[in-house]
Amino acid sequence: MAKFELFSGRGAFVVAAVGVCSWFSGRLTERTLLELRLPEFQDREKRHFPKTPGLPIFGTVSAATIVPTDEYNPRFVQTLNRTTELFFQIMKYGFPGLDHVRSFDDFVLSYDRRTRIAHWVFEHLTAERLKYNDKVDRSLCDFTEDTSVHSYFRAKNVDYKGSGFDRGHLAAAGNHRVAQEHCDQTFYLTNIAPQVGVGFNRNSWNRLEKHVRKLTKIYSNVYVCTGPLFLPKKERDGKNYVKYQVIGSNNVAVPTHFFKVVVMETNDGKLHMEAYVMPNEPIDDNTPLTVFQVPPDSIERHAGLLFFDRISRDKLVLVNGRKTTYV
């Protein structure tokens, strides 16, 4: 009986630990052999490792491009390293959330499979990266399904057809002029949401995007987080309801509002912040953008996100043009 108890206690733990270590060792050996491309493993690789979206960097973070499984490709590895470096630069001040985060070459987003649009999109802008580039032509870009998202949860172009809504960018195409592929990627439907066209997407929202780009002439680095909101509205019965339209056979959600939170770095390391919420409806183009400025925490509460949570508050000196109490 004593021997049995010993085995079922500490002994069982040892056996389990050895089993787990053996499993990891076997997986590591298998991966190493696959990477070395030993002939006896090539057929097995084709059977068990088909082309799939990029493996997670951590948690639910993944690349939004297809990882090639053919021969070793130095150009791909160089691109991957650059993308990883940009990823951590863009997300320097933290993640608003970690739900289905997808990394593109020049921006990062979190995708909501339920609404078929992004929770948020993050960009890092500088004057250098916004310089005019005659090799980048927006007219060559096409709105494209994002095949890195399962077809069950994917928005499609047909969903927008005849809906009366524009395919509105969250990461603006005009923010990504370094390379044609960067601009192309802003046309993936994971970066798109239904927006009212005349009076909003083509007017006031566009003015806000231009305002953010102009900030790069004043600040060395500009970090932008953009996303949808679904805000409550009081109905005739006196109760508040969250109601929104959906379009297409995939039920792509139409946000009631959109937000944009911007952090700007000064040359002396201080930080300024601006936060905007705009209703997804026609807006008089003469309305000053400052009318749409709101306390950043009000967006956080409604969106269920925390913006720039890695910012040291003693460096945040201005919010919406007003001095903070942090310094």
N, C-alpha and C positions, 0 to 999 in steps of 0.2 A: 504493500500500500504506500509506503514512504517513497519508493522509487517511482511509482506511478504519479504521485503528487508532484515530485520534483520535475518530472517530464512535462506534466500539464501546466506547470508554472513557468519557472525560469527556463527550463529546457525547451518548452514550446516557443518561447520568445526567441531563443538562439536559433532554433530551426527555421522560424519564420524570417529572421534577419538574414540568415545564410541564403534562403530561397530568394528573397528580394534582391540581395547583392548579386546572386548568380544571374537573375533575370536581367538586371541592368548591365552586367558585364557582357552577357550574350548579345543584347541589343547594341551595345557600343561596338563590339567586335563586328557584328553584321553591318553596321553603318560604315565602319572603317573599310571593310572589304568592298562595300558598294562604292565608296568614294574612290578607292584605288582602281575600280573597274576591273576586278579579276574576272576573266572570261566565264568561270563556272557560275558567277553570280549575275551575269548580264540578263539571261533569260528570266531569272526570278525577279529581277528588278522591274522588268517590263510588266510582269504579271501583277506585282504587288505595290508598285509605286508609280501609278499613272500621273499624268500632268494634272496638277491641282492648284488652287490658289495658294499663295505663299503661306508657309507655316507661321504660327504666331510668334511674335517677338517676345511677348509675355502676356499672360492673361488672355484677353480676347483681342489683342492687338495683332493685326496681320497686314501683310502687303496686299495691295489691291491689284497686283499684276500676276501673270502666270509665271511660275518658276520653271525654267527649262530643265529637262532631265536628260538632254542629249550630252554631247561631249563637254568637257570643261571649257568654259567660255570666259576668258580674261575680261572682256568688255562688260559682261554681265556682272562679274564680281566687283569690278570698279564702280559700276552703276549702283550696285547694292550697297557698297560702302558709302558712296556719296549720299544715297537716299537715307541711310541710317543716320549719318551725321546731320543731315537736314532735319530729320525727324526729331532728334533731341534738341536741335536749335529752335525749331518751331515750338516745341512743347517745353521750353526752358522754364516757364513759370507754373507748370503743373497742368494736369488734365481736369477738365470740368466733370468728366465721368469716364468710365471704362467699358461702356457697353458697345461691343462690336466696333472697335476702333480700327480704322483702315488708313494706311499710310500711302500717299501718292508721292510723286517726285518733289512736289513743291507745296503741298498742303496736307493736312491730316483731318479726318472727320470721324465722327461716331454715328453709326447708322442705326436707325430705328426700324426694325423689320416689321413692326406692327403698322406704322404709318406710311412706310415705303419712302420716307425722306430722312434726312440727317437729323440727329439730335443737335449737333453743333459741327462747325467747320472752323479749323484754326489755320491762320496764315501768318507768315513773318515777312514784312515788307521793308525794303530799303530803297533809297534813291537809285542806287546802282542797279538793283534788280528790276526797277521800273523804267529804265531807260528805253527809248524807242529802239526797236530791233526790226529791221526791214526783212529779216528772215522769218518773222512770225506773222502769219496772216490768219486773222480770226475767221475770215470767210471760208477757209479750208476746213474748219472744224464742223463736225456733225454730232448731234445729240445721240448718245450711244448707251445701250443697256450696259450695266456693270455686271459682267458674268462672274465676278468674284462673289456675288451674292446669290444664294440659292434661288432658283426660279420661282419658288413659292412666295418669296418675300421681295421680289424685284419689281421696280417700276419699269414700265415700257412706254415707248413713244406713242403707241396707239392709245394709251390712257389719256394723253393730253389732247389727242385729236378731237376737235369739235367741242372741247370742254369750255372754251371761252377764256382759259387761263394761259398765261405765258409760262414757258419753262424757264423759271427764274433762277439765276445763279446765286449760290451762297458764297463760295469763293469766286469772286468776280474774274472773268476772263482777262480783263484789262490789268489785273494784278500779277499776271504770270507771263512775262514777255522774254524770259531768258532763253527759252527754246520752244519750238513749235509743239513738241510733245507735252510740255507743261500746259500750254494753252489748250491743247486737245483734251487733256485729262479733266479740265474744268467742265467739260461737256458730258461727262459721265452722269447718268441720271441719279446717282447717289449724291451728287453735289447740286441737284436741282430740286426745286419745290414749286408747286403751283402758285403763281402770283398774278394779281390783277395787272393787266398790261398798261393801258393808257391811264395816266394819273398816278401810277405806283412804280412798277418795274421800269418803265421807260422814262420816268420823270423823277419823282421825289427819291425813290430808292437809289436811282442812278446818281442823283446829286450827293447822296450820302456816301456812296462808293467813291466818287471823285474827291469829296472832302477828305476821306481817309487817305487817298493817294497823295493829296497835297501835304499831309502831315509829314511825309518822308522828306520834304524840303526843309523842315524845321528840326526834326528829330532823327537821330542816327538809326534807331530801330523802332519799328512799329509792329505791334502784335495785335492781331484782329481775331475775335471769336464771333461768329455769326450763326444764327439759328432761328428756328420757328418757335412760336408760342401759341398756345390754345387757351385763351383767357376766358373766364366766366363772364356771363352777361345776365343781368336781371330781366326776367320775363314778366308778363302781365300778372302772374299769380304772386309776384313779389319774391320769388325764389331765384337763386342764381343757378345757372346751368352752363356747362361747357358744351357747346354745339359747334360742329364744323362739317363742312361738305366733304364728300369724297368723290373722286372722279375715276372713270375707267373701270374695266372689269377687275383690276387689281386693287380697287378702293384706295387710291393714293390720297392721302389726307391734305386738305387745303387749310393751312394755318390761318388763324384769325389775325395774328400779328407776327412781326419779325423783330429780332433784336440784333444789335451789334455792340459789342463791348471792345474797346480799344485801349491798349496800354502803350505809352510812348516813353522811350528812354532819352533822357537829356545827356548832353556831353559830359556832365559832371556826375552821372550815375543816378540821378533822381528819376522818379517815375510820375507821369501824369496819366490820368484815366478819363475816358469819356464813355458814356453808356446811353444807348438809344433804343427806343421801342416805337415801331411804326405800325399802324393798322394796315392790314392787307386790303386796301380799298383806295379809290381815287382820292388824291390829296391835292389841294391847291398848290401849284408849283411855286407860289410866292410865299408859302409858309416857311419861316426860318427853321433851320434844322434844330436850333436850340429848343424849340417847342417840344421836341420829341426826346429830350434828355431826361433821364430818370435815375434815381439812386440804383447803383449796380445790384445791391442786395434785393431789390424788388424783383429784378429779373431772376436772380438765383432762386428765390422762393417759389416763383411760378414755374420755372423751368426744371426745378429739381437738380440744379447744377451748382457747382462752386467754381467761380472764375478766378484764375491766377492765384490759387491758394498758396503758392510758394513765394509770393512776394513778401518781402520784409516791409511791414507797415510803416516803419520809420523812413522808408525811401519813397513812399507814396505821398506826394506833397499837394497834388491838385486832383480833384474829381469834378468833372464837368465845369472846369474853370474856377472852382472855389477851393480855397485852402482847406486842408484836412485838419483834424484834431490829433493826427498821429504824431506830428512833429511839433 
